[in-house]
Amino acid sequence: MLIPTRLARLRKIRRPRSSSVSWGRWTEFLIESLIRILGLSTIGFVLLIFLFLLKEGVPVFLRVTPANLFGARWYPTFDLFGTMPLLLGSVLVTVTAIAIALPLGVATAVFVREVAPGWAREILKPMIEVLAGIPSVVLGFFGMTLVAPLIRTTLGAPTGLTAFTGALILAYMSLPTIISVAEDALDAVPKSYRDAGLAMGATQWQTIWRVVVPAARSGIITAVMLGMGRAIGETMAVMMVTGNAARLPLSLDAIFRPVRTMTATIAAEMGEVAQGSTHYHALFGIGIILFLVTFVINLVAAPAIFAKRRRGGLR
Amino acid sequence: MNRFLEQRVGFAMLSLAALAVVAPILLVIGAIVVRGIGAINWEFLTAVPRSGMKAGGIFPAIVGTLVLILGTSLAAIPIGVGGAIYLSEYARDTWLTRAIRLAIVNLAGIPSVVYGLFGLGLFVLFLQFGTSIVAGSLTLAIMTLPVIISTAEEALRAVPTEFRTVSASLGGTRWQGIRRVVLPQALPGIITGVILGLLRAAGETAPILFTVAAFFLPRLPQSAFDQTMALPYHLYVISTQVPGMPPQIQYGTALVLLALVLSLNVIATMIRSSFRRRRQW
């Protein structure tokens, strides 16, 4: 009589506890494995993206001769898949955009970090965040309806939808990236550099341009590269304001004529192609080029981004 | 005195540059608000488009965008926050961790239209989801991952190590410490990151072009495997694909999209700044 009760009591106490411990260990193990998998998933996604671009894009390199692929004419309906005009279109628009955004962005970063009074900083920083948040299709719409007519009338050109219009919009789209990375680079310059400059009798202005900015050079180069990555991959705004004429932009006034980029070509034509056609594979082929270009840019810029993180990012 | 004059001119030019950055932003927002506000009324927000989208409202596009935000968050939040927990709490500085960070930087740099191609290849065709909310949401989710992971990781790392040590000293396991101590402390920062990621998804057009967006579908989506209209794509359609569109409807649509994205932006900023003011450590 006594023994079974004790046994039961023991069981009552012991059983739940021991099972809850092992259950706890199990869930802990399961959760930690899950987190590990989630952590690794980003590598999986990059590989998956590349894999599917290859799967759908590689056939074009088998079906179309290299001479055709790197030719000067993109007329998919006549089986002409010359990507040169698109490639040079992207390069033209991107380089012009950076030429506009680099001086503006670095000057703004210097202003925010070194010169601006507190109230100006309080206005500038949120405004730049707002700019980063404006959807590209909204900027494209703005560019189409308000910037393009302005450019048409000032140039007296037949259309305002030109490479320059696209570059202008792209410059503003890459500014948030350029400004924030350049600002971090300026931030990383030790205060002693500034003190030394001022102690030598240089003005603040001289110290900024001869000491601080040169010391932040590598960070500013990173800023430009990431800005370029942004600009070359931008799609909707560019498609809406550049006029989309697939011709080689080699004349002197090419910047003030319509142009077509790689991104715009994919976005505009993918909706109309038959799945599995050469044209379909060619668009994925352009996707491979875009992927590789941005991959290389980010690979080169990555060490600088990590360095920023090691110093402790959240400010 | 020459160099002080130089400094003055230089500073003036710097402030001009800053003005040249800010003024167009105000111009964009101002122009869209002024020209679009007239279009906003109850019917515009709650009715389906009529007569070839030239009249009526944009209700299906608004709902579509909200559904896509929901779908994106369902996929992106668990993966993103889990990945951030791994990087901040578990990962050591090995080649594998560096590879993960490299992958995140590269995911952030991949052009949005390439995400569209990927979504088309994997979700729409290979997994046969068709052009559907599922395919679009998953595509957008992968695109927003880098934003969510890096902001959530920063938020987790900002929690002092002592919090973890104390939890362990009380007999808590590592996961208990993360769940009961670290995560609650980092929550506002994580939420900020999630909102920033989702607002990017809400405004994107290129990734949804071939994966979910419907040109004209004057009804609400019926299931997760249905197509849907969405605000950014709708704005693109009515400003480039439909001739003779009344400008007021275009500006009205742009305004609704802009208001949605900017209000999310403001909410994220407010959470972040109130959290920074309140935190004790």
Chai-1 contact restraints between the chains, C-beta under 6 A:
chainA,res_idxA,chainB,res_idxB,connection_type,confidence,min_distance_angstrom,max_distance_angstrom,comment,restraint_id
A,E28,B,T173,contact,1.0,0.0,6.0,A-B,restraint_1
A,E28,B,W175,contact,1.0,0.0,6.0,A-B,restraint_2
A,I31,B,W175,contact,1.0,0.0,6.0,A-B,restraint_3
A,I35,B,G82,contact,1.0,0.0,6.0,A-B,restraint_4
A,I35,B,I85,contact,1.0,0.0,6.0,A-B,restraint_5
A,I35,B,Y86,contact,1.0,0.0,6.0,A-B,restraint_6
A,L38,B,I79,contact,1.0,0.0,6.0,A-B,restraint_7
A,L38,B,G82,contact,1.0,0.0,6.0,A-B,restraint_8
A,L38,B,G83,contact,1.0,0.0,6.0,A-B,restraint_9
A,G39,B,G83,contact,1.0,0.0,6.0,A-B,restraint_10
A,G39,B,Y86,contact,1.0,0.0,6.0,A-B,restraint_11
A,S41,B,I79,contact,1.0,0.0,6.0,A-B,restraint_12
A,T42,B,I100,contact,1.0,0.0,6.0,A-B,restraint_13
A,T42,B,A103,contact,1.0,0.0,6.0,A-B,restraint_14
A,T42,B,I104,contact,1.0,0.0,6.0,A-B,restraint_15
A,I43,B,A99,contact,1.0,0.0,6.0,A-B,restraint_16
A,I43,B,I100,contact,1.0,0.0,6.0,A-B,restraint_17
A,I43,B,A103,contact,1.0,0.0,6.0,A-B,restraint_18
A,F45,B,I142,contact,1.0,0.0,6.0,A-B,restraint_19
A,V46,B,A103,contact,1.0,0.0,6.0,A-B,restraint_20
A,V46,B,N106,contact,1.0,0.0,6.0,A-B,restraint_21
A,I49,B,F118,contact,1.0,0.0,6.0,A-B,restraint_22
A,F52,B,F118,contact,1.0,0.0,6.0,A-B,restraint_23
A,F52,B,G121,contact,1.0,0.0,6.0,A-B,restraint_24
A,F52,B,L122,contact,1.0,0.0,6.0,A-B,restraint_25
A,E56,B,G121,contact,1.0,0.0,6.0,A-B,restraint_26
A,L104,B,A17,contact,1.0,0.0,6.0,A-B,restraint_27
A,L104,B,V21,contact,1.0,0.0,6.0,A-B,restraint_28
A,A107,B,L14,contact,1.0,0.0,6.0,A-B,restraint_29
A,A107,B,A17,contact,1.0,0.0,6.0,A-B,restraint_30
A,T108,B,A17,contact,1.0,0.0,6.0,A-B,restraint_31
A,T108,B,A18,contact,1.0,0.0,6.0,A-B,restraint_32
A,T108,B,V21,contact,1.0,0.0,6.0,A-B,restraint_33
A,F111,B,L14,contact,1.0,0.0,6.0,A-B,restraint_34
A,F111,B,A18,contact,1.0,0.0,6.0,A-B,restraint_35
A,V115,B,F11,contact,1.0,0.0,6.0,A-B,restraint_36
A,V115,B,L14,contact,1.0,0.0,6.0,A-B,restraint_37
A,M127,B,V22,contact,1.0,0.0,6.0,A-B,restraint_38
A,M127,B,I25,contact,1.0,0.0,6.0,A-B,restraint_39
A,L131,B,I25,contact,1.0,0.0,6.0,A-B,restraint_40
A,G133,B,L199,contact,1.0,0.0,6.0,A-B,restraint_41
A,G133,B,V261,contact,1.0,0.0,6.0,A-B,restraint_42
A,G133,B,N265,contact,1.0,0.0,6.0,A-B,restraint_43
A,P135,B,G203,contact,1.0,0.0,6.0,A-B,restraint_44
A,P135,B,P232,contact,1.0,0.0,6.0,A-B,restraint_45
A,P135,B,V261,contact,1.0,0.0,6.0,A-B,restraint_46
A,V137,B,T205,contact,1.0,0.0,6.0,A-B,restraint_47
A,V137,B,P232,contact,1.0,0.0,6.0,A-B,restraint_48
A,V137,B,L235,contact,1.0,0.0,6.0,A-B,restraint_49
A,V137,B,Y236,contact,1.0,0.0,6.0,A-B,restraint_50
A,V138,B,A254,contact,1.0,0.0,6.0,A-B,restraint_51
A,V138,B,L258,contact,1.0,0.0,6.0,A-B,restraint_52
A,F141,B,L235,contact,1.0,0.0,6.0,A-B,restraint_53
A,F141,B,S239,contact,1.0,0.0,6.0,A-B,restraint_54
A,F141,B,A254,contact,1.0,0.0,6.0,A-B,restraint_55
A,F142,B,V28,contact,1.0,0.0,6.0,A-B,restraint_56
A,L175,B,V21,contact,1.0,0.0,6.0,A-B,restraint_57
A,T203,B,R3,contact,1.0,0.0,6.0,A-B,restraint_58
A,T203,B,Q7,contact,1.0,0.0,6.0,A-B,restraint_59
A,W205,B,Q7,contact,1.0,0.0,6.0,A-B,restraint_60
A,W205,B,G10,contact,1.0,0.0,6.0,A-B,restraint_61
A,G229,B,G109,contact,1.0,0.0,6.0,A-B,restraint_62
A,G233,B,P111,contact,1.0,0.0,6.0,A-B,restraint_63
A,T235,B,S112,contact,1.0,0.0,6.0,A-B,restraint_64
A,T235,B,V113,contact,1.0,0.0,6.0,A-B,restraint_65
A,T235,B,A206,contact,1.0,0.0,6.0,A-B,restraint_66
A,M236,B,T205,contact,1.0,0.0,6.0,A-B,restraint_67
A,M236,B,A206,contact,1.0,0.0,6.0,A-B,restraint_68
A,T263,B,P111,contact,1.0,0.0,6.0,A-B,restraint_69
A,T263,B,V113,contact,1.0,0.0,6.0,A-B,restraint_70
A,I266,B,V113,contact,1.0,0.0,6.0,A-B,restraint_71
A,A267,B,V113,contact,1.0,0.0,6.0,A-B,restraint_72
A,A267,B,A206,contact,1.0,0.0,6.0,A-B,restraint_73
A,A267,B,L209,contact,1.0,0.0,6.0,A-B,restraint_74
A,M270,B,F210,contact,1.0,0.0,6.0,A-B,restraint_75
A,F284,B,L117,contact,1.0,0.0,6.0,A-B,restraint_76
A,G287,B,V114,contact,1.0,0.0,6.0,A-B,restraint_77
A,G287,B,L117,contact,1.0,0.0,6.0,A-B,restraint_78
A,L290,B,P111,contact,1.0,0.0,6.0,A-B,restraint_79
A,L290,B,V114,contact,1.0,0.0,6.0,A-B,restraint_80
A,F291,B,V114,contact,1.0,0.0,6.0,A-B,restraint_81
A,T294,B,G109,contact,1.0,0.0,6.0,A-B,restraint_82
A,T294,B,I110,contact,1.0,0.0,6.0,A-B,restraint_83
A,F295,B,N106,contact,1.0,0.0,6.0,A-B,restraint_84
A,N298,B,V105,contact,1.0,0.0,6.0,A-B,restraint_85
A,N298,B,N106,contact,1.0,0.0,6.0,A-B,restraint_86
A,N298,B,G109,contact,1.0,0.0,6.0,A-B,restraint_87
A,A302,B,L102,contact,1.0,0.0,6.0,A-B,restraint_88
A,A302,B,V105,contact,1.0,0.0,6.0,A-B,restraint_89
A,I305,B,V105,contact,1.0,0.0,6.0,A-B,restraint_90
A,G313,B,E154,contact,1.0,0.0,6.0,A-B,restraint_91
A,L314,B,E154,contact,1.0,0.0,6.0,A-B,restraint_92
A,L314,B,A158,contact,1.0,0.0,6.0,A-B,restraint_93
